[in-house]
């Protein structure tokens, strides 16, 4: 089962990562910028 890591945090799914981090980043960037940030900075590991 894959896990997803970003900013030192590990999540079981990409959806969980986005849902959790959007609450932190929503005041700092647009939804489009957030999606790009996640795409560019998430590491998937087995």
mmCIF file of the C-alpha atoms, coordinates in Angstrom:
data_MODEL
# 
_entry.id   MODEL 
# 
loop_
_atom_site.group_PDB 
_atom_site.id 
_atom_site.type_symbol 
_atom_site.label_atom_id 
_atom_site.label_alt_id 
_atom_site.label_comp_id 
_atom_site.label_asym_id 
_atom_site.label_entity_id 
_atom_site.label_seq_id 
_atom_site.pdbx_PDB_ins_code 
_atom_site.Cartn_x 
_atom_site.Cartn_y 
_atom_site.Cartn_z 
_atom_site.occupancy 
_atom_site.B_iso_or_equiv 
_atom_site.pdbx_formal_charge 
_atom_site.auth_seq_id 
_atom_site.auth_comp_id 
_atom_site.auth_asym_id 
_atom_site.auth_atom_id 
_atom_site.pdbx_PDB_model_num 
ATOM 1  C CA . UNK A 1 1  ? 0.000  0.000  0.000  1.00 0.00 ? 1  UNK A CA 1 
ATOM 2  C CA . UNK A 1 2  ? 1.355  3.386  -0.993 1.00 0.00 ? 2  UNK A CA 1 
ATOM 3  C CA . UNK A 1 3  ? 1.735  6.345  1.305  1.00 0.00 ? 3  UNK A CA 1 
ATOM 4  C CA . UNK A 1 4  ? 2.071  9.982  0.340  1.00 0.00 ? 4  UNK A CA 1 
ATOM 5  C CA . UNK A 1 5  ? 4.552  12.361 1.979  1.00 0.00 ? 5  UNK A CA 1 
ATOM 6  C CA . UNK A 1 6  ? 4.717  16.144 1.848  1.00 0.00 ? 6  UNK A CA 1 
ATOM 7  C CA . UNK A 1 7  ? 6.274  18.693 4.203  1.00 0.00 ? 7  UNK A CA 1 
ATOM 8  C CA . UNK A 1 8  ? 7.411  15.886 6.529  1.00 0.00 ? 8  UNK A CA 1 
ATOM 9  C CA . UNK A 1 9  ? 3.875  14.532 6.986  1.00 0.00 ? 9  UNK A CA 1 
ATOM 10 C CA . UNK A 1 10 ? 2.731  11.107 5.802  1.00 0.00 ? 10 UNK A CA 1 
ATOM 11 C CA . UNK A 1 11 ? -0.785 10.251 4.622  1.00 0.00 ? 11 UNK A CA 1 
ATOM 12 C CA . UNK A 1 12 ? -2.476 7.005  3.625  1.00 0.00 ? 12 UNK A CA 1 
ATOM 13 C CA . UNK A 1 13 ? -4.076 8.544  0.532  1.00 0.00 ? 13 UNK A CA 1 
ATOM 14 C CA . UNK A 1 14 ? -3.678 11.542 -1.702 1.00 0.00 ? 14 UNK A CA 1 
ATOM 15 C CA . UNK A 1 15 ? -7.249 12.568 -0.892 1.00 0.00 ? 15 UNK A CA 1 
ATOM 16 C CA . UNK A 1 16 ? -6.479 12.556 2.841  1.00 0.00 ? 16 UNK A CA 1 
ATOM 17 C CA . UNK A 1 17 ? -3.338 14.617 2.238  1.00 0.00 ? 17 UNK A CA 1 
ATOM 18 C CA . UNK A 1 18 ? -5.253 17.227 0.235  1.00 0.00 ? 18 UNK A CA 1 
ATOM 19 C CA . UNK A 1 19 ? -8.136 17.426 2.691  1.00 0.00 ? 19 UNK A CA 1 
ATOM 20 C CA . UNK A 1 20 ? -5.816 17.866 5.669  1.00 0.00 ? 20 UNK A CA 1 
ATOM 21 C CA . UNK A 1 21 ? -3.390 20.332 4.143  1.00 0.00 ? 21 UNK A CA 1 
ATOM 22 C CA . UNK A 1 22 ? -5.975 22.477 2.352  1.00 0.00 ? 22 UNK A CA 1 
ATOM 23 C CA . UNK A 1 23 ? -7.167 23.691 5.758  1.00 0.00 ? 23 UNK A CA 1 
ATOM 24 C CA . UNK A 1 24 ? -3.650 24.997 6.421  1.00 0.00 ? 24 UNK A CA 1 
ATOM 25 C CA . UNK A 1 25 ? -2.924 26.446 2.990  1.00 0.00 ? 25 UNK A CA 1 
ATOM 26 C CA . UNK A 1 26 ? -6.329 27.842 1.955  1.00 0.00 ? 26 UNK A CA 1 
ATOM 27 C CA . UNK A 1 27 ? -5.518 31.299 3.349  1.00 0.00 ? 27 UNK A CA 1 
ATOM 28 C CA . UNK A 1 28 ? -2.079 31.337 1.714  1.00 0.00 ? 28 UNK A CA 1 
ATOM 29 C CA . UNK A 1 29 ? -2.821 30.289 -1.882 1.00 0.00 ? 29 UNK A CA 1 
ATOM 30 C CA . UNK A 1 30 ? -5.606 29.643 -4.344 1.00 0.00 ? 30 UNK A CA 1 
ATOM 31 C CA . UNK A 1 31 ? -7.022 26.153 -4.894 1.00 0.00 ? 31 UNK A CA 1 
ATOM 32 C CA . UNK A 1 32 ? -5.187 25.963 -8.233 1.00 0.00 ? 32 UNK A CA 1 
ATOM 33 C CA . UNK A 1 33 ? -1.876 26.970 -6.628 1.00 0.00 ? 33 UNK A CA 1 
ATOM 34 C CA . UNK A 1 34 ? -2.470 24.403 -3.886 1.00 0.00 ? 34 UNK A CA 1 
ATOM 35 C CA . UNK A 1 35 ? -3.126 21.620 -6.403 1.00 0.00 ? 35 UNK A CA 1 
ATOM 36 C CA . UNK A 1 36 ? 0.121  22.509 -8.223 1.00 0.00 ? 36 UNK A CA 1 
ATOM 37 C CA . UNK A 1 37 ? 2.020  22.646 -4.923 1.00 0.00 ? 37 UNK A CA 1 
ATOM 38 C CA . UNK A 1 38 ? 0.741  19.189 -3.966 1.00 0.00 ? 38 UNK A CA 1 
ATOM 39 C CA . UNK A 1 39 ? 1.554  17.760 -7.402 1.00 0.00 ? 39 UNK A CA 1 
ATOM 40 C CA . UNK A 1 40 ? 5.075  19.213 -7.370 1.00 0.00 ? 40 UNK A CA 1 
ATOM 41 C CA . UNK A 1 41 ? 5.960  18.315 -3.769 1.00 0.00 ? 41 UNK A CA 1 
ATOM 42 C CA . UNK A 1 42 ? 4.256  15.025 -2.899 1.00 0.00 ? 42 UNK A CA 1 
ATOM 43 C CA . UNK A 1 43 ? 6.358  11.863 -2.792 1.00 0.00 ? 43 UNK A CA 1 
ATOM 44 C CA . UNK A 1 44 ? 4.614  8.515  -3.166 1.00 0.00 ? 44 UNK A CA 1 
ATOM 45 C CA . UNK A 1 45 ? 6.268  5.537  -1.512 1.00 0.00 ? 45 UNK A CA 1 
ATOM 46 C CA . UNK A 1 46 ? 5.382  1.880  -1.460 1.00 0.00 ? 46 UNK A CA 1 
# 
